[in-house]
Amino acid sequence: MQGMDVIQSRLKNIIDTLKIHRAVTIKEFAQHLHVSEMTIRRDVAILVKENMVKQVHGVIVYNDNRIDTPATNDEGSRYNLPNEEERRVKEKRSIAKMAASLISPNDIIIIDTGSTTEFLGEYIPGDLPLKIICFAINILLSVHKKKDCSLIFGGGYFHENTMMFESAEGVELIKKNRANKAFMSARGVSDTLGITTADNYEIATKRAILNSSQEKILLVDSSKFNVVRSAYYAELKDFDVIVTDDKIPEEYVRIIRDMGITLHIT
């Protein structure tokens, strides 16, 4: 039996690594620590029991409450996806349901990070043949059990506040693929200052999605209009379709339609 000091040293190594990289696979830990994957699984079970880490499909995620960036939500607190999922749920579900109706059999789709896009995964029929590209844990978990979906998942550094994995390699993966439709999210929509999001680390991935997709579809609830966040990634005119709820400001109904963008109001 291994000495407790050896185990404790390994556990400390795991935690220290996760504090830096946020998320690491079991296989990577096994290679790094020169032990078997089974040994790492036993170590991780200890840390999960202590609520220090989470395990999601072979990926170990550091479990703390720190937020990566100072971006704020509508009420002034820092942006955090689990909190965002609790806001305007009725509107977001309605938007997601409408968006799901735009998907056709054998489409190749990219689903952006976000709370509304997570609901989209729930409304995709389980027997609809699709290829789905995604890069956030909440999106992956919402679609991975759909038996006729082929999945491509981009990895990298884990950002807990958005549940997104981000890396240069993940961006390249998106660039090497093509999609019929991209379902995008945003934290702000302005006709003059463009489409913005909460965190700068999202920009490269979102721009790669737009460049790799035939039809760009923006899913935003009405509270995002006439709002500007710091991380700019697109212009309003870059989108072909916008899906939102019936509280959208009238001025934006006119602006969007004047641009020739298809507008679905749920």
C-alpha positions as CSV (number, residue, x, y, z in Angstrom):
1,M,0.0,0.0,0.0
2,Q,1.3,3.4,-0.9
3,G,2.4,5.6,2.0
4,M,0.1,8.5,3.0
5,D,2.8,11.0,2.4
6,V,3.1,9.8,-1.3
7,I,-0.6,10.1,-1.8
8,Q,-0.8,13.5,-0.1
9,S,2.1,14.7,-2.3
10,R,0.2,13.6,-5.4
11,L,-3.0,15.2,-4.2
12,K,-1.2,18.5,-3.6
13,N,0.3,18.2,-7.1
14,I,-3.1,17.7,-8.6
15,I,-4.6,20.7,-6.8
16,D,-1.6,23.0,-7.6
17,T,-1.9,22.0,-11.3
18,L,-5.6,22.6,-11.4
19,K,-5.2,26.1,-9.8
20,I,-3.1,27.0,-12.8
21,H,-4.7,25.2,-15.6
22,R,-8.3,25.0,-14.2
23,A,-9.1,21.7,-16.0
24,V,-6.9,18.7,-16.8
25,T,-7.7,15.2,-18.1
26,I,-7.1,12.0,-16.1
27,K,-4.8,10.8,-18.8
28,E,-2.7,14.0,-18.6
29,F,-2.4,13.7,-14.9
30,A,-1.3,10.0,-15.2
31,Q,1.4,10.9,-17.6
32,H,2.5,13.9,-15.6
33,L,2.8,12.0,-12.3
34,H,4.0,8.7,-13.9
35,V,1.2,6.6,-12.4
36,S,-1.7,4.7,-13.8
37,E,-5.0,6.2,-14.7
38,M,-6.6,4.0,-12.1
39,T,-4.4,5.6,-9.4
40,I,-5.4,9.1,-10.6
41,R,-9.1,8.1,-10.5
42,R,-8.6,7.0,-6.8
43,D,-6.9,10.2,-6.0
44,V,-9.6,12.2,-7.7
45,A,-12.3,10.3,-5.8
46,I,-10.8,11.6,-2.6
47,L,-10.7,15.2,-3.9
48,V,-14.3,14.9,-5.2
49,K,-15.4,13.7,-1.8
50,E,-13.8,16.7,-0.2
51,N,-15.6,18.9,-2.8
52,M,-12.2,20.3,-4.0
53,V,-12.6,19.2,-7.6
54,K,-15.3,18.1,-10.0
55,Q,-15.0,15.3,-12.6
56,V,-16.8,15.6,-15.9
57,H,-16.3,12.9,-18.6
58,G,-12.6,12.3,-17.7
59,V,-11.8,16.0,-17.2
60,I,-10.9,17.1,-13.7
61,V,-12.0,20.7,-12.9
62,Y,-10.9,22.8,-9.9
63,N,-13.9,23.6,-7.8
64,D,-13.8,27.1,-6.3
65,N,-15.9,30.2,-6.4
66,R,-13.4,32.5,-8.1
67,I,-14.4,34.4,-11.2
68,D,-12.0,34.9,-14.0
69,T,-12.9,38.4,-15.1
70,P,-14.6,41.5,-13.8
71,A,-17.4,41.4,-16.4
72,T,-20.8,42.2,-14.8
73,N,-24.3,41.1,-15.3
74,D,-27.4,43.3,-15.4
75,E,-27.7,43.6,-11.7
76,G,-24.0,44.6,-11.3
77,S,-22.5,41.4,-10.0
78,R,-19.8,39.5,-11.8
79,Y,-20.9,37.4,-14.7
80,N,-21.4,33.7,-13.8
81,L,-23.2,31.2,-16.1
82,P,-25.0,29.3,-13.3
83,N,-26.5,32.5,-12.1
84,E,-27.3,33.7,-15.6
85,E,-29.2,30.4,-16.2
86,E,-31.7,31.4,-13.5
87,R,-32.5,34.8,-15.2
88,R,-35.4,35.1,-17.7
89,V,-35.7,31.3,-18.0
90,K,-39.1,31.5,-19.7
91,E,-37.8,33.9,-22.4
92,K,-34.6,31.9,-23.0
93,R,-36.5,28.6,-23.3
94,S,-38.8,30.1,-25.8
95,I,-35.9,31.5,-27.8
96,A,-34.1,28.1,-27.7
97,K,-37.3,26.3,-28.8
98,M,-37.7,28.5,-31.8
99,A,-34.0,28.2,-32.7
100,A,-34.2,24.4,-32.6
101,S,-36.9,24.5,-35.2
102,L,-34.4,26.1,-37.6
103,I,-32.2,23.0,-37.5
104,S,-32.6,20.5,-40.4
105,P,-31.6,16.8,-40.6
106,N,-27.9,16.3,-41.3
107,D,-27.0,19.9,-40.5
108,I,-23.5,20.7,-39.2
109,I,-24.0,23.2,-36.4
110,I,-21.8,25.1,-33.9
111,I,-23.3,25.9,-30.5
112,D,-21.7,28.8,-28.7
113,T,-21.3,29.0,-24.9
114,G,-24.1,30.6,-23.0
115,S,-27.3,29.9,-21.0
116,T,-29.8,30.3,-23.9
117,T,-27.6,28.1,-26.1
118,E,-27.7,25.4,-23.4
119,F,-31.5,25.3,-23.6
120,L,-31.1,24.9,-27.3
121,G,-29.5,21.6,-26.7
122,E,-32.5,20.4,-24.7
123,Y,-34.9,21.2,-27.6
124,I,-32.9,19.4,-30.3
125,P,-34.8,16.1,-31.1
126,G,-32.9,13.1,-29.9
127,D,-33.4,11.3,-33.2
128,L,-32.3,14.1,-35.5
129,P,-29.1,13.3,-37.3
130,L,-26.6,16.1,-36.8
131,K,-23.0,17.0,-36.4
132,I,-22.5,19.3,-33.4
133,I,-19.4,21.4,-32.7
134,C,-19.1,22.8,-29.2
135,F,-16.6,23.9,-26.6
136,A,-18.4,24.4,-23.3
137,I,-19.3,21.7,-20.7
138,N,-22.9,22.8,-20.2
139,I,-23.5,22.5,-24.0
140,L,-21.7,19.2,-24.2
141,L,-23.8,17.8,-21.4
142,S,-27.0,19.0,-23.0
143,V,-26.4,17.1,-26.3
144,H,-24.1,14.2,-25.6
145,K,-26.8,11.6,-25.1
146,K,-28.6,12.3,-28.4
147,K,-28.0,9.1,-30.2
148,D,-27.9,10.4,-33.7
149,C,-25.6,13.4,-33.0
150,S,-21.9,13.3,-33.9
151,L,-20.0,15.5,-31.6
152,I,-16.8,17.5,-32.0
153,F,-15.6,19.1,-28.7
154,G,-12.9,21.8,-28.6
155,G,-10.7,21.6,-25.4
156,G,-8.2,23.9,-23.7
157,Y,-8.2,26.0,-20.5
158,F,-11.4,25.9,-18.5
159,H,-13.2,29.1,-17.5
160,E,-15.6,28.4,-14.7
161,N,-17.7,31.5,-15.1
162,T,-18.8,30.6,-18.7
163,M,-18.1,26.8,-18.5
164,M,-16.0,27.3,-21.7
165,F,-12.8,25.5,-22.7
166,E,-10.6,27.9,-24.6
167,S,-7.3,27.5,-26.4
168,A,-5.5,28.3,-29.7
169,E,-5.9,24.7,-30.6
170,G,-9.6,24.9,-30.0
171,V,-9.8,27.9,-32.3
172,E,-7.9,26.0,-35.0
173,L,-10.2,23.0,-34.6
174,I,-13.2,25.3,-35.5
175,K,-11.3,26.9,-38.4
176,K,-10.6,23.4,-39.9
177,N,-14.4,22.6,-39.9
178,R,-17.3,24.1,-41.6
179,A,-20.9,24.4,-40.4
180,N,-24.3,25.1,-42.0
181,K,-25.5,27.0,-39.0
182,A,-23.9,28.7,-36.0
183,F,-26.0,29.5,-32.9
184,M,-24.3,32.4,-31.2
185,S,-24.7,34.2,-27.9
186,A,-24.0,37.7,-26.7
187,R,-24.0,39.9,-23.6
188,G,-24.7,43.1,-25.5
189,V,-26.3,44.1,-28.8
190,S,-25.8,47.6,-30.2
191,D,-26.5,48.9,-33.7
192,T,-23.5,51.3,-33.4
193,L,-21.0,49.5,-31.2
194,G,-21.7,46.0,-32.3
195,I,-22.1,42.6,-30.7
196,T,-20.2,42.2,-27.4
197,T,-19.6,39.6,-24.8
198,A,-18.4,39.4,-21.2
199,D,-14.8,38.1,-21.6
200,N,-12.0,38.8,-23.9
201,Y,-10.9,35.2,-24.0
202,E,-14.1,34.4,-25.9
203,I,-13.4,36.7,-28.9
204,A,-11.1,34.5,-31.0
205,T,-13.4,31.5,-30.7
206,K,-16.5,33.5,-31.6
207,R,-14.8,35.1,-34.6
208,A,-13.6,31.7,-35.8
209,I,-17.2,30.4,-35.6
210,L,-18.5,33.2,-37.7
211,N,-15.8,32.6,-40.3
212,S,-16.6,28.9,-40.4
213,S,-20.4,29.1,-40.7
214,Q,-22.7,29.5,-43.6
215,E,-25.7,30.9,-41.6
216,K,-25.1,33.0,-38.4
217,I,-27.9,32.9,-35.9
218,L,-27.9,35.1,-32.8
219,L,-29.9,34.0,-29.8
220,V,-30.4,36.8,-27.3
221,D,-33.1,37.8,-24.9
222,S,-34.5,41.3,-25.1
223,S,-32.5,42.6,-22.1
224,K,-29.3,42.4,-24.2
225,F,-30.4,45.1,-26.7
226,N,-28.8,48.6,-26.4
227,V,-26.3,47.1,-24.0
228,V,-22.5,47.3,-24.6
229,R,-19.9,45.0,-22.9
230,S,-16.1,45.4,-23.3
231,A,-15.3,42.3,-25.5
232,Y,-16.4,43.2,-29.1
233,Y,-16.6,40.3,-31.6
234,A,-19.0,41.2,-34.5
235,E,-21.2,43.7,-36.1
236,L,-25.0,43.4,-36.1
237,K,-25.0,43.1,-39.9
238,D,-22.8,40.0,-39.6
239,F,-25.8,37.9,-38.6
240,D,-28.4,36.4,-40.9
241,V,-31.0,35.5,-38.2
242,I,-31.8,36.9,-34.8
243,V,-34.1,35.1,-32.3
244,T,-35.3,37.0,-29.3
245,D,-38.4,37.5,-27.1
246,D,-41.3,39.9,-27.5
247,K,-39.9,42.6,-25.2
248,I,-37.3,43.6,-27.8
249,P,-37.3,47.4,-28.2
250,E,-39.3,48.6,-31.2
251,E,-36.3,50.6,-32.5
252,Y,-34.3,47.4,-32.8
253,V,-37.2,45.6,-34.6
254,R,-36.9,48.3,-37.2
255,I,-33.1,48.4,-37.3
256,I,-32.8,44.6,-37.7
257,R,-35.4,44.4,-40.4
258,D,-33.9,47.4,-42.3
259,M,-30.6,45.5,-42.4
260,G,-32.4,42.6,-44.1
261,I,-31.8,40.3,-41.1
262,T,-34.5,37.7,-40.5
263,L,-36.0,38.3,-37.0
264,H,-37.9,35.7,-35.1
265,I,-39.8,37.1,-32.0
266,T,-41.1,34.4,-29.6
